[in-house]
Amino acid sequence: TRVLEKRYPPGTIFEVLSSKPKDVKDKIIDYKFLIDKFSKNPLIEGGAPHLKSQIIIKFGSVDATASVIGINPIEEIKATSIESMLEYKRLYTLIQDPQSIILGKILAQDIGVKQLGDKVIVIAPSGNIFVLKVVDFFISGIVGIDKTRAYVNIKTIQKILGVTDQVNEVVFRVKDPKLAEKIARKIQEELPKYEVRSWQRSLANVLKLFLVQNIITFII
């Protein structure tokens, strides 16, 4: 917790709860109901749907596998801190131009993308190919995330994956990040068919890596 609190100042939005179904279809059928229900909890500020998938992103002759998250920008800002981590603050371009993508800053560097407007090829697990325009860069300050993450409009990734109105994760923002684990356990009791995790559990490995990075930097 202290690591995240040092990285992000007080009042920063935290990605605190994620819910994933355990069935083989890996989708949350009743996500709209769940967001509406739990957003009424006085300890929760808002929720947003995600559709996540591992997708190959190619620029020129270089490609990389990325964790692409489909979001609804209007709902996303109620639940996560994404807007504060965008280099050019162009989150809403995902709505204005559905054929656009936000790349993790290090991911962009790894594949050779240097400027906004560059077009990348996105290859779905099915083999379908799409071309998307880079409209911003995501910078969390955590190498493991900035090296693998990308964001698109949720309708865009649904089209890429060939699904309709599907999500496989719901995230919520709680008013007090320290209560996330307690809230997650309570929601888990209400939703036994889903996996509910606090941000502490979801980012456990990242936090350990981030702490190591800070120690190494301090030693250097």
Secondary structure as GFF3:
##gff-version 3
##sequence-region A 1 220
A	DSSP	alpha_helix	2	7	.	.	.	ID=ss1
A	DSSP	beta_strand	17	21	.	.	.	ID=ss2
A	DSSP	alpha_helix	31	39	.	.	.	ID=ss3
A	DSSP	beta_strand	44	59	.	.	.	ID=ss4
A	DSSP	beta_strand	62	71	.	.	.	ID=ss5
A	DSSP	alpha_helix	73	79	.	.	.	ID=ss6
A	DSSP	three_ten_helix	82	85	.	.	.	ID=ss7
A	DSSP	alpha_helix	93	96	.	.	.	ID=ss8
A	DSSP	beta_strand	100	104	.	.	.	ID=ss9
A	DSSP	alpha_helix	105	111	.	.	.	ID=ss10
A	DSSP	beta_strand	119	123	.	.	.	ID=ss11
A	DSSP	beta_strand	129	138	.	.	.	ID=ss12
A	DSSP	alpha_helix	143	146	.	.	.	ID=ss13
A	DSSP	beta_strand	149	153	.	.	.	ID=ss14
A	DSSP	alpha_helix	154	161	.	.	.	ID=ss15
A	DSSP	beta_strand	169	174	.	.	.	ID=ss16
A	DSSP	three_ten_helix	177	179	.	.	.	ID=ss17
A	DSSP	alpha_helix	180	190	.	.	.	ID=ss18
A	DSSP	beta_strand	194	198	.	.	.	ID=ss19
A	DSSP	alpha_helix	199	202	.	.	.	ID=ss20
A	DSSP	alpha_helix	204	219	.	.	.	ID=ss21
###
